[in-house]
Amino acid sequence: MKQRLYDDMKTAMKASDKVALGCLRMVISDIKKEEIDARKELGSEEVIRILKKGIKSREDSIVMFEKGQRADLAAKEKEEVQILKKYLPAQLPQAQVEQIVAQKIAELGVTGKAQTGQVMKAVMAQCGSQVDGKLVQQIVASKLI
């Protein structure tokens, strides 16, 4: 995963793609910082976690830029989100996530919203980076009324 990021950064550099280059440099910098802090080399799951964190921060920025009527900056952030999403594993379809949530609710014998965390933890452990936590939370909340 990291090697792919480095290779794509070199490609963006050769192509003079400033947005992609800046975005990839930022992600690689975040990965290096995490490795230094943890004093170990990060695996793919940890790199994916960093990518998701970068996507979330950019999506938050998009909302703020649109509120501030800065379409130019929002467009740049949207482009960076699309660049980062290329590196995430394929996401499970919503129908399949709903089935998994229903299965976990039945397995755990969950009866109310107070146990949402248990279901979330079980689903995320099973699916990992193939699902968006926000989507899982919405589905669990809709099922535990």
C-alpha positions in Angstrom: 0.0 0.0 0.0 2.7 2.5 1.0 4.8 1.6 -2.1 1.7 2.3 -4.3 1.4 5.7 -2.6 5.1 6.5 -3.3 4.8 5.3 -6.9 1.7 7.4 -7.5 3.4 10.4 -5.9 6.3 10.1 -8.3 3.8 9.8 -11.2 2.0 12.9 -10.1 5.3 14.7 -9.8 6.3 13.8 -13.4 2.8 14.8 -14.6 2.9 18.1 -12.7 -0.4 17.2 -11.0 -0.1 19.7 -8.1 -3.4 18.6 -6.4 -2.5 14.9 -6.4 1.1 15.5 -5.5 0.1 17.7 -2.5 -2.5 15.2 -1.4 -0.2 12.2 -1.6 2.6 14.1 0.1 0.3 14.9 3.0 -0.8 11.3 3.4 2.7 10.0 3.2 3.7 12.5 5.8 0.9 11.4 8.1 2.0 7.8 7.6 5.6 8.6 8.5 4.5 10.5 11.6 2.4 7.6 12.8 5.4 5.2 12.2 7.7 7.5 14.1 5.2 7.8 17.0 4.5 4.0 17.1 8.2 3.2 16.4 7.2 0.5 14.0 6.3 0.1 10.3 2.6 0.4 9.7 0.6 -2.3 8.0 -2.1 -1.9 5.4 -5.0 -1.7 7.9 -3.3 1.1 9.7 -2.5 2.9 6.4 -6.2 2.5 5.5 -7.2 4.0 8.8 -5.0 7.1 8.1 -6.5 7.4 4.6 -10.0 7.3 6.1 -9.1 9.9 8.6 -7.8 12.1 5.7 -11.0 11.6 3.8 -13.1 12.5 6.8 -11.1 15.7 7.5 -11.4 16.8 3.9 -15.2 16.1 3.8 -15.5 18.3 6.9 -13.5 21.0 5.2 -15.8 20.7 2.1 -18.8 21.5 4.3 -17.1 24.4 5.9 -15.9 25.8 2.6 -19.3 25.5 1.0 -20.8 27.4 4.0 -18.2 30.1 3.6 -19.0 30.2 -0.2 -15.5 29.2 -1.2 -16.4 26.9 -4.1 -12.8 26.9 -5.4 -11.4 25.4 -2.1 -14.3 23.0 -1.8 -13.6 21.7 -5.3 -9.9 21.2 -4.5 -10.9 19.2 -1.4 -13.4 17.1 -3.4 -10.7 16.3 -5.8 -8.4 15.2 -3.0 -11.2 13.0 -1.5 -11.5 11.2 -4.9 -7.7 10.7 -5.0 -7.7 9.1 -1.6 -10.7 6.9 -2.2 -8.8 5.1 -4.9 -6.6 3.6 -2.2 -9.4 2.2 -0.1 -10.6 -1.4 -0.5 -13.9 -1.9 -2.3 -16.9 -1.1 0.0 -19.6 -3.7 0.7 -23.0 -2.8 -0.7 -25.5 -1.4 1.7 -27.8 -4.4 1.4 -25.0 -6.7 2.5 -24.1 -4.4 5.4 -27.8 -4.5 6.5 -27.7 -8.3 6.5 -24.6 -8.4 8.6 -26.0 -5.9 11.1 -29.3 -7.9 11.4 -27.2 -11.1 11.9 -25.1 -9.5 14.6 -28.1 -8.1 16.4 -29.6 -11.6 16.4 -26.3 -13.3 17.5 -25.8 -10.8 20.4 -29.4 -10.7 21.4 -29.5 -6.9 21.4 -32.8 -5.4 22.3 -32.3 -1.6 22.6 -30.3 1.4 21.5 -28.2 1.3 24.7 -26.3 -1.7 23.1 -25.5 0.0 19.8 -21.8 0.0 20.6 -21.8 -3.8 20.9 -23.3 -4.2 17.5 -21.0 -1.6 16.0 -17.9 -3.3 17.4 -19.0 -6.7 16.2 -19.8 -5.5 12.6 -16.6 -3.5 12.3 -14.6 -6.4 13.6 -16.1 -8.6 10.9 -16.0 -6.2 8.0 -13.0 -4.0 8.9 -12.2 -1.4 6.2 -14.8 -2.7 3.8 -17.5 -0.6 5.4 -17.9 3.0 6.5 -18.5 3.4 10.2 -21.1 6.1 9.6 -23.1 3.8 7.4 -23.0 1.0 9.9 -24.1 3.4 12.7 -27.1 4.6 10.6 -28.2 1.1 9.9 -27.8 -0.1 13.5 -29.8 3.0 14.7 -32.6 2.2 12.2 -32.8 -1.4 13.3 -32.7 -0.7 17.0 -35.7 1.5 17.4 
